[in-house]
């Protein structure tokens, strides 16, 4: 069974991979422009390198924060369920009843 922490890690890894792929493509583009001898291009290339470094750092920090928050929510949920099992069973029963009622309705 997959835990909340595992799900959050998988989602953050996927998002992190997508952002890193984009950043790598931008980095490849700046490398391709290194042969252009225009001063404006050189300034732009320097700005892009600084922005890339900042973006990579931000992605790493954000993924770490999301993972920590998901783990904390998972621990809090686990504690609540262990401390209040009958309330959780009641809530689950009500949700199941509501889903059953809505699923059984026919729209003509």
GIQUIUR-V70718 format. One record per residue. N is the residue number from 1. PHI is phi in radians with two decimals (999 if undefined). D_LAST is the distance of its C-alpha to the last C-alpha in Angstrom with 1 decimal. Layout:
<<N,PHI,D_LAST> <N,PHI,D_LAST>>
//
This chain:
<<1,999,39.4> <2,-1.50,39.3> <3,-1.52,40.3> <4,-1.06,39.3> <5,-1.10,42.7> <6,-1.14,42.3> <7,-1.13,38.9> <8,-1.11,40.5> <9,-1.11,43.5> <10,-1.11,41.5> <11,-1.16,39.5> <12,-1.20,42.7> <13,-1.11,44.6> <14,-1.11,42.0> <15,-1.10,42.0> <16,-1.09,45.7> <17,-1.13,46.1> <18,-1.13,44.0> <19,-1.17,46.0> <20,-1.10,49.3> <21,-1.10,48.4> <22,-1.08,47.9> <23,-1.13,51.2> <24,-1.12,53.0> <25,-1.12,51.9> <26,-1.14,53.2> <27,-1.11,56.4> <28,-1.09,56.9> <29,-1.11,56.5> <30,-1.15,59.2> <31,-1.18,61.4> <32,-1.19,61.0> <33,-1.53,62.1> <34,-1.18,65.2> <35,-1.44,67.4> <36,-1.39,66.7> <37,-1.72,69.8> <38,-1.44,68.4> <39,-1.11,69.1> <40,-1.15,65.7> <41,-1.17,64.0> <42,-1.11,66.1> <43,-1.13,65.1> <44,-1.09,61.4> <45,-1.06,61.8> <46,-1.13,63.4> <47,-1.11,60.6> <48,-1.15,58.0> <49,-1.10,59.9> <50,-1.14,60.0> <51,-1.12,56.3> <52,-1.10,55.6> <53,-1.08,57.7> <54,-1.15,55.9> <55,-1.15,52.4> <56,-1.10,53.3> <57,-1.14,54.7> <58,-1.13,51.6> <59,-1.10,49.3> <60,-1.10,51.3> <61,-1.13,51.5> <62,-1.14,47.8> <63,-1.08,46.8> <64,-1.14,49.3> <65,-1.14,48.0> <66,-1.09,44.3> <67,-1.10,45.5> <68,-1.12,47.5> <69,-1.14,44.6> <70,-1.12,42.2> <71,-1.15,44.9> <72,-1.14,45.4> <73,-1.10,41.8> <74,-1.08,41.7> <75,-1.13,44.8> <76,-1.13,43.5> <77,-1.13,40.3> <78,-1.05,42.3> <79,-1.10,44.6> <80,-1.08,41.8> <81,-1.13,40.2> <82,-1.21,43.7> <83,-1.40,44.6> <84,-2.32,41.4> <85,-1.11,39.9> <86,-1.24,38.3> <87,-1.14,36.6> <88,-1.14,35.2> <89,-1.10,33.9> <90,-1.10,32.3> <91,-1.11,30.7> <92,-1.09,29.4> <93,-1.14,28.0> <94,-1.11,26.2> <95,-1.12,24.7> <96,-1.09,23.7> <97,-1.11,22.1> <98,-1.10,20.1> <99,-1.11,19.0> <100,-1.09,18.1> <101,-1.12,16.0> <102,-1.17,14.1> <103,-1.27,13.8> <104,-1.48,12.6> <105,-1.21,9.6> <106,-1.93,6.2> <107,-1.84,3.8> <108,-1.77,0.0>>
//
